[in-house]
Amino acid sequence: MALDRDSKKILYKCDKTIVFNKIHIADIDLPFCMGCSNCFRKGHATCPHNKKIQPIMDMIEESDAVIFSVPCFQGHLPGILKNFTDHMAFMLHRPRYFTKKALIISTTGGVFADSTTKALAAALTGWGFNKCYQLPITALSWNDYKPTERDLKKTSNITKKFYLDVKSGKMHVPSIGMLIPFNLFQAMCVGNKGEKEYPTEDNNFWSNYKGMRYAPGIPMTPLKRIFGWVIYLVGKKLSKIMVITYKK
């Protein structure tokens, strides 16, 4: 997409030392997620397609930030990208990219570019991403789009905000929507390590965060800490009547 190149030019103007590593999901020939739930039960390394997924996960981990260029298909993510996010769905239970920030770009010839970027931003937030900048553009053209001055200005403003935020190293206080699953899953899993009947990697993972209201190094306001603690207590009550299981 044209705006990909424009954003890249803007970032180079901000900092000529930036190094880009690019992945086209179509090029990795990723099979469909089979819903086997191995990633949930035994860990993502046991996914039958891990050899294709792990290098991308590693690239995200090693990057300062990530740019996602997303076509808009019927007001949502295209199937090939949805398949990729399905492979990463275990991170909704075991988030990890707490210090990462993303820029999500989508253009459409009609409507719903914004719903496309929102859908991916919701997934990335669930994976732990600290901040997601969204750049939805309505192109009003299916095959001959040339960015307007208004689109270029919008692209410049959002891309620069993204760059300056990444460069600052500042971490943002997590939203309530991020605190709820973090504290809920922790409370329901942290005491279940060694579970025999319904073993799950969730139980092993959350023991690493025992007593924490959010990931270390991420700032928290006193009110957010209290909120996280309340959700944790709710999770503890739920853990007495619910078991997180992926029994087949």
Helices and strands as residue ranges (DSSP letters): H 2-14, G 25-28, H 38-41, G 44-46, H 50-62, E 66-69, H 79-87, G 89-92, E 101-108, H 113-127, E 131-138, H 149-168, H 176-189, H 201-206, G 207-209, H 222-238
